Amino acid sequence: MGPRSRRLRVVSLLVVALVGCASLPDAPCLVGRTETSAWLLQLRPSSSLPEGCPQGQQYQLLAASQYATPGVLEPNHVVFQLIGSSVEPVEGAQASGVFESVRAPPGSDVCTVMALTPATDDGATPVNAPGAVGATTYRLSAMEVLSDVLHRGTELQATASVDYGIPGCSDLGYVAQGVFPVTPCLDDSICLPDAVATDLPPPAGRGLGSGLASDVRAFCNKDPALLDNPEIGFLLGAIFGAGRDAYVDADGNAHDVGVCFLAEPFPSLCPDGATLSTSGPCVVGPGSNPH
Protein backbone atom coordinates (compact mmCIF):
# COMPACT_ATOMS: atom_id res chain seq x y z
CA MET A 1 0.00 0.00 0.00
CA GLY A 2 1.47 3.36 -1.05
CA PRO A 3 1.67 6.51 1.10
CA ARG A 4 -1.40 8.06 -0.54
CA SER A 5 -3.48 4.92 0.01
CA ARG A 6 -2.38 4.74 3.62
CA ARG A 7 -3.37 8.39 4.16
CA LEU A 8 -6.79 7.79 2.63
CA ARG A 9 -7.27 4.74 4.82
CA VAL A 10 -6.39 6.72 7.96
CA VAL A 11 -8.81 9.49 6.96
CA SER A 12 -11.54 6.91 6.33
CA LEU A 13 -10.98 5.32 9.72
CA LEU A 14 -11.15 8.72 11.42
CA VAL A 15 -14.43 9.52 9.66
CA VAL A 16 -15.89 6.17 10.74
CA ALA A 17 -14.73 6.78 14.32
CA LEU A 18 -16.23 10.26 14.42
CA VAL A 19 -19.54 9.08 12.98
CA GLY A 20 -19.57 6.25 15.48
CA CYS A 21 -18.96 8.64 18.37
CA ALA A 22 -21.76 10.89 17.17
CA SER A 23 -24.20 7.99 17.28
CA LEU A 24 -23.17 6.30 20.52
CA PRO A 25 -26.17 4.66 22.20
CA ASP A 26 -27.54 5.95 25.48
CA ALA A 27 -25.87 4.64 28.62
CA PRO A 28 -26.93 1.22 29.93
CA CYS A 29 -29.19 1.05 32.97
CA LEU A 30 -26.98 0.25 35.98
CA VAL A 31 -26.89 0.30 39.76
CA GLY A 32 -23.72 0.73 41.80
CA ARG A 33 -22.89 -2.82 42.81
CA THR A 34 -21.64 -3.36 46.29
CA GLU A 35 -18.68 -5.71 46.13
CA THR A 36 -16.58 -3.11 48.00
CA SER A 37 -19.07 -0.69 49.52
CA ALA A 38 -22.81 -0.22 50.10
CA TRP A 39 -25.69 2.14 49.46
CA LEU A 40 -26.91 4.55 52.12
CA LEU A 41 -30.65 5.18 51.79
CA GLN A 42 -32.22 8.19 53.46
CA LEU A 43 -35.98 8.19 54.05
CA ARG A 44 -37.60 11.61 54.41
CA PRO A 45 -41.29 11.71 55.45
CA SER A 46 -43.47 12.91 52.58
CA SER A 47 -46.10 14.15 55.07
CA SER A 48 -46.67 14.36 58.81
CA LEU A 49 -46.53 11.00 60.59
CA PRO A 50 -49.10 9.74 63.13
CA GLU A 51 -48.31 10.02 66.82
CA GLY A 52 -47.02 6.77 68.20
CA CYS A 53 -44.89 6.14 65.10
CA PRO A 54 -41.16 6.82 64.60
CA GLN A 55 -40.76 10.48 63.73
CA GLY A 56 -38.51 12.28 61.26
CA GLN A 57 -36.18 10.90 58.65
CA GLN A 58 -34.63 7.47 58.86
CA TYR A 59 -31.81 5.52 57.21
CA GLN A 60 -31.09 2.09 55.81
CA LEU A 61 -27.96 0.41 54.46
CA LEU A 62 -28.37 -1.62 51.28
CA ALA A 63 -26.28 -4.01 49.26
CA ALA A 64 -27.07 -3.99 45.54
CA SER A 65 -26.64 -6.49 42.73
CA GLN A 66 -27.66 -6.68 39.12
CA TYR A 67 -28.36 -9.65 36.86
CA ALA A 68 -28.70 -10.19 33.14
CA THR A 69 -29.47 -13.24 31.03
CA PRO A 70 -26.33 -14.14 29.02
CA GLY A 71 -26.77 -13.52 25.31
CA VAL A 72 -30.19 -11.92 25.74
CA LEU A 73 -30.76 -8.20 25.28
CA GLU A 74 -33.34 -7.40 27.92
CA PRO A 75 -33.61 -5.05 30.91
CA ASN A 76 -31.48 -6.05 33.90
CA HIS A 77 -32.92 -7.43 37.11
CA VAL A 78 -31.79 -5.50 40.23
CA VAL A 79 -31.81 -6.56 43.88
CA PHE A 80 -31.32 -4.40 46.99
CA GLN A 81 -30.56 -6.38 50.16
CA LEU A 82 -31.31 -4.80 53.54
CA ILE A 83 -28.00 -5.05 55.39
CA GLY A 84 -28.59 -6.11 58.98
CA SER A 85 -31.75 -8.10 58.33
CA SER A 86 -31.73 -11.80 59.25
CA VAL A 87 -35.13 -12.61 57.73
CA GLU A 88 -35.47 -16.15 56.37
CA PRO A 89 -35.60 -16.95 53.56
CA VAL A 90 -33.13 -14.28 52.52
CA GLU A 91 -35.39 -13.17 49.66
CA GLY A 92 -37.67 -11.68 52.30
CA ALA A 93 -35.04 -9.01 52.96
CA GLN A 94 -34.56 -8.18 49.28
CA ALA A 95 -36.25 -5.47 47.25
CA SER A 96 -36.05 -6.74 43.69
CA GLY A 97 -37.33 -5.42 40.40
CA VAL A 98 -36.55 -4.96 36.72
CA PHE A 99 -35.43 -1.86 34.85
CA GLU A 100 -38.04 -0.59 32.43
CA SER A 101 -35.47 -0.45 29.63
CA VAL A 102 -32.03 -1.75 28.69
CA ARG A 103 -30.64 1.76 28.33
CA ALA A 104 -31.61 5.18 29.57
CA PRO A 105 -34.43 6.49 27.36
CA PRO A 106 -33.25 8.87 24.61
CA GLY A 107 -32.56 12.30 26.03
CA SER A 108 -32.66 11.05 29.60
CA ASP A 109 -29.92 10.09 32.05
CA VAL A 110 -32.40 8.28 34.31
CA CYS A 111 -33.42 4.63 34.30
CA THR A 112 -36.58 3.50 36.11
CA VAL A 113 -37.67 0.50 38.15
CA MET A 114 -41.39 0.98 38.63
CA ALA A 115 -42.07 -1.70 41.27
CA LEU A 116 -39.89 -3.70 43.66
CA THR A 117 -40.82 -6.54 45.96
CA PRO A 118 -41.30 -5.65 49.66
CA ALA A 119 -38.23 -6.15 51.86
CA THR A 120 -38.28 -6.71 55.63
CA ASP A 121 -35.69 -5.84 58.26
CA ASP A 122 -36.30 -7.80 61.49
CA GLY A 123 -33.61 -5.78 63.28
CA ALA A 124 -34.71 -2.24 62.38
CA THR A 125 -34.22 0.36 65.13
CA PRO A 126 -35.64 3.64 63.79
CA VAL A 127 -34.88 6.76 65.78
CA ASN A 128 -37.57 8.78 67.56
CA ALA A 129 -39.76 5.75 68.08
CA PRO A 130 -42.02 5.86 71.16
CA GLY A 131 -41.34 2.18 71.80
CA ALA A 132 -40.03 -0.99 70.27
CA VAL A 133 -40.98 -1.63 66.65
CA GLY A 134 -41.68 -4.94 64.99
CA ALA A 135 -40.19 -6.34 61.82
CA THR A 136 -40.15 -3.33 59.46
CA THR A 137 -41.16 -3.73 55.83
CA TYR A 138 -40.09 -1.33 53.08
CA ARG A 139 -41.95 -1.06 49.77
CA LEU A 140 -40.08 0.90 47.12
CA SER A 141 -41.62 2.06 43.85
CA ALA A 142 -41.04 4.52 41.00
CA MET A 143 -37.29 4.19 41.54
CA GLU A 144 -35.15 6.46 39.37
CA VAL A 145 -31.44 5.73 38.98
CA LEU A 146 -28.96 8.21 37.50
CA SER A 147 -27.35 5.94 34.91
CA ASP A 148 -25.44 8.14 32.49
CA VAL A 149 -21.80 7.52 31.63
CA LEU A 150 -20.43 9.77 34.39
CA HIS A 151 -22.62 8.54 37.26
CA ARG A 152 -23.19 4.90 36.26
CA GLY A 153 -26.03 4.19 38.65
CA THR A 154 -24.62 5.73 41.84
CA GLU A 155 -27.60 7.91 42.81
CA LEU A 156 -31.26 7.02 43.16
CA GLN A 157 -34.57 8.22 44.43
CA ALA A 158 -37.81 6.35 45.00
CA THR A 159 -41.18 6.49 46.66
CA ALA A 160 -41.17 4.44 49.85
CA SER A 161 -43.95 3.03 52.00
CA VAL A 162 -42.88 1.71 55.41
CA ASP A 163 -44.71 -0.60 57.81
CA TYR A 164 -43.10 -0.54 61.27
CA GLY A 165 -45.02 -3.56 62.51
CA ILE A 166 -46.96 -1.64 65.15
CA PRO A 167 -50.65 -0.58 65.02
CA GLY A 168 -51.25 2.67 63.17
CA CYS A 169 -47.77 2.72 61.69
CA SER A 170 -48.21 0.94 58.38
CA ASP A 171 -48.09 2.43 54.89
CA LEU A 172 -46.18 5.51 56.05
CA GLY A 173 -44.95 7.59 53.12
CA TYR A 174 -41.34 8.65 52.52
CA VAL A 175 -39.14 10.04 49.78
CA ALA A 176 -36.12 7.75 49.53
CA GLN A 177 -32.79 9.07 48.29
CA GLY A 178 -29.71 6.89 48.00
CA VAL A 179 -26.00 7.34 47.35
CA PHE A 180 -23.21 4.93 46.48
CA PRO A 181 -20.52 4.37 47.69
CA VAL A 182 -20.56 4.86 51.46
CA THR A 183 -17.57 7.07 52.29
CA PRO A 184 -16.87 7.97 55.96
CA CYS A 185 -15.97 11.60 56.65
CA LEU A 186 -15.00 14.01 59.40
CA ASP A 187 -16.01 17.12 57.46
CA ASP A 188 -17.34 18.28 54.11
CA SER A 189 -13.92 18.45 52.45
CA ILE A 190 -13.60 14.65 52.59
CA CYS A 191 -16.61 14.45 50.25
CA LEU A 192 -14.76 16.12 47.39
CA PRO A 193 -14.21 13.68 44.52
CA ASP A 194 -10.53 13.92 43.68
CA ALA A 195 -7.97 11.93 45.63
CA VAL A 196 -5.00 13.71 47.20
CA ALA A 197 -2.18 11.19 47.28
CA THR A 198 -0.44 12.81 50.24
CA ASP A 199 -3.56 12.78 52.41
CA LEU A 200 -4.74 10.18 54.88
CA PRO A 201 -7.56 7.93 53.66
CA PRO A 202 -11.15 8.68 54.77
CA PRO A 203 -12.50 9.67 57.20
CA ALA A 204 -9.63 12.06 58.02
CA GLY A 205 -8.31 12.82 54.55
CA ARG A 206 -8.80 12.64 50.81
CA GLY A 207 -6.19 9.99 50.14
CA LEU A 208 -8.75 7.96 48.19
CA GLY A 209 -11.26 10.64 47.22
CA SER A 210 -14.95 10.28 47.97
CA GLY A 211 -15.80 7.99 45.06
CA LEU A 212 -18.53 10.45 44.00
CA ALA A 213 -18.77 11.93 40.52
CA SER A 214 -17.05 15.26 39.87
CA ASP A 215 -20.30 17.18 39.34
CA VAL A 216 -22.14 16.02 42.47
CA ARG A 217 -22.82 18.40 45.32
CA ALA A 218 -22.17 16.56 48.59
CA PHE A 219 -21.57 17.11 52.29
CA CYS A 220 -20.54 15.14 55.37
CA ASN A 221 -23.82 13.93 56.85
CA LYS A 222 -23.69 13.64 60.66
CA ASP A 223 -27.45 13.60 61.09
CA PRO A 224 -28.34 12.25 64.58
CA ALA A 225 -30.95 10.05 62.86
CA LEU A 226 -28.02 8.36 61.14
CA LEU A 227 -25.49 8.21 63.96
CA ASP A 228 -27.98 7.46 66.76
CA ASN A 229 -29.81 4.63 65.02
CA PRO A 230 -28.48 1.55 66.87
CA GLU A 231 -28.69 -0.83 63.92
CA ILE A 232 -27.24 1.61 61.38
CA GLY A 233 -24.69 2.96 63.83
CA PHE A 234 -23.42 -0.53 64.58
CA LEU A 235 -23.20 -1.45 60.90
CA LEU A 236 -21.46 1.79 59.98
CA GLY A 237 -18.95 1.29 62.75
CA ALA A 238 -18.33 -2.38 62.05
CA ILE A 239 -18.04 -2.06 58.28
CA PHE A 240 -16.93 1.50 57.54
CA GLY A 241 -15.49 2.89 60.76
CA ALA A 242 -18.19 5.58 60.99
CA GLY A 243 -20.39 6.58 63.91
CA ARG A 244 -20.24 8.33 67.26
CA ASP A 245 -16.67 9.03 68.48
CA ALA A 246 -15.41 6.64 65.81
CA TYR A 247 -12.20 8.52 64.98
CA VAL A 248 -9.49 9.39 67.51
CA ASP A 249 -6.97 11.98 66.35
CA ALA A 250 -3.27 12.20 67.19
CA ASP A 251 -4.08 14.18 70.35
CA GLY A 252 -6.46 11.51 71.61
CA ASN A 253 -9.63 13.47 70.84
CA ALA A 254 -12.62 11.46 69.62
CA HIS A 255 -14.69 12.72 66.66
CA ASP A 256 -18.04 11.71 65.22
CA VAL A 257 -17.66 10.20 61.75
CA GLY A 258 -20.43 10.80 59.25
CA VAL A 259 -21.05 9.63 55.70
CA CYS A 260 -20.73 11.62 52.46
CA PHE A 261 -24.25 12.26 51.22
CA LEU A 262 -26.05 14.28 48.57
CA ALA A 263 -26.53 17.95 49.43
CA GLU A 264 -29.50 18.51 47.11
CA PRO A 265 -32.57 16.53 46.11
CA PHE A 266 -31.98 13.97 43.38
CA PRO A 267 -29.85 14.17 41.33
CA SER A 268 -27.87 16.67 43.45
CA LEU A 269 -25.79 18.00 40.56
CA CYS A 270 -23.84 21.25 40.53
CA PRO A 271 -25.80 24.16 39.05
CA ASP A 272 -25.14 25.23 35.49
CA GLY A 273 -22.03 27.38 35.21
CA ALA A 274 -20.44 26.06 38.39
CA THR A 275 -16.67 25.75 38.31
CA LEU A 276 -15.31 22.27 38.91
CA SER A 277 -11.79 21.84 40.22
CA THR A 278 -9.65 19.63 42.42
CA SER A 279 -10.81 21.75 45.36
CA GLY A 280 -14.39 20.71 44.91
CA PRO A 281 -17.46 20.29 42.77
CA CYS A 282 -19.16 23.72 42.74
CA VAL A 283 -19.56 23.88 46.52
CA VAL A 284 -19.71 21.43 49.39
CA GLY A 285 -21.89 21.79 52.43
CA PRO A 286 -25.41 20.97 53.61
CA GLY A 287 -27.26 22.67 50.73
CA SER A 288 -31.04 22.67 50.37
CA ASN A 289 -31.66 18.96 50.91
CA PRO A 290 -33.32 18.72 54.34
CA HIS A 291 -31.10 16.83 56.78
Rosetta blueprint (number, residue, H / E / L):
1 M L
2 G L
3 P H
4 R H
5 S H
6 R H
7 R H
8 L H
9 R H
10 V H
11 V H
12 S H
13 L H
14 L H
15 V H
16 V H
17 A H
18 L H
19 V H
20 G H
21 C H
22 A H
23 S L
24 L L
25 P L
26 D L
27 A L
28 P E
29 C L
30 L L
31 V L
32 G L
33 R L
34 T L
35 E L
36 T L
37 S L
38 A L
39 W E
40 L E
41 L E
42 Q E
43 L E
44 R E
45 P E
46 S L
47 S L
48 S L
49 L L
50 P L
51 E L
52 G L
53 C L
54 P L
55 Q L
56 G L
57 Q L
58 Q E
59 Y E
60 Q E
61 L E
62 L E
63 A E
64 A E
65 S E
66 Q E
67 Y E
68 A L
69 T L
70 P L
71 G L
72 V L
73 L L
74 E L
75 P L
76 N L
77 H E
78 V E
79 V E
80 F E
81 Q E
82 L E
83 I L
84 G L
85 S L
86 S L
87 V L
88 E L
89 P L
90 V H
91 E H
92 G H
93 A H
94 Q E
95 A E
96 S E
97 G E
98 V E
99 F L
100 E L
101 S L
102 V L
103 R E
104 A L
105 P L
106 P L
107 G L
108 S L
109 D L
110 V E
111 C E
112 T E
113 V E
114 M E
115 A E
116 L L
117 T L
118 P L
119 A E
120 T E
121 D E
122 D L
123 G L
124 A L
125 T L
126 P L
127 V L
128 N L
129 A L
130 P L
131 G L
132 A L
133 V L
134 G L
135 A L
136 T E
137 T E
138 Y E
139 R E
140 L E
141 S E
142 A E
143 M E
144 E E
145 V E
146 L E
147 S L
148 D L
149 V L
150 L L
151 H L
152 R L
153 G L
154 T L
155 E E
156 L E
157 Q E
158 A E
159 T E
160 A E
161 S E
162 V E
163 D E
164 Y L
165 G L
166 I L
167 P L
168 G L
169 C L
170 S L
171 D L
172 L E
173 G E
174 Y E
175 V E
176 A E
177 Q E
178 G E
179 V E
180 F L
181 P L
182 V L
183 T L
184 P E
185 C E
186 L L
187 D L
188 D H
189 S H
190 I H
191 C H
192 L L
193 P L
194 D L
195 A L
196 V L
197 A L
198 T L
199 D L
200 L L
201 P L
202 P L
203 P L
204 A L
205 G L
206 R L
207 G L
208 L L
209 G L
210 S L
211 G L
212 L L
213 A L
214 S L
215 D L
216 V E
217 R L
218 A E
219 F E
220 C E
221 N E
222 K L
223 D L
224 P H
225 A H
226 L H
227 L H
228 D L
229 N L
230 P H
231 E H
232 I H
233 G H
234 F H
235 L H
236 L H
237 G H
238 A H
239 I H
240 F H
241 G L
242 A L
243 G E
244 R E
245 D E
246 A E
247 Y E
248 V E
249 D L
250 A L
251 D L
252 G L
253 N L
254 A E
255 H E
256 D E
257 V E
258 G E
259 V E
260 C E
261 F E
262 L E
263 A L
264 E L
265 P L
266 F L
267 P L
268 S L
269 L E
270 C L
271 P L
272 D L
273 G L
274 A L
275 T L
276 L E
277 S E
278 T L
279 S L
280 G E
281 P E
282 C L
283 V L
284 V L
285 G L
286 P L
287 G L
288 S L
289 N L
290 P L
291 H L
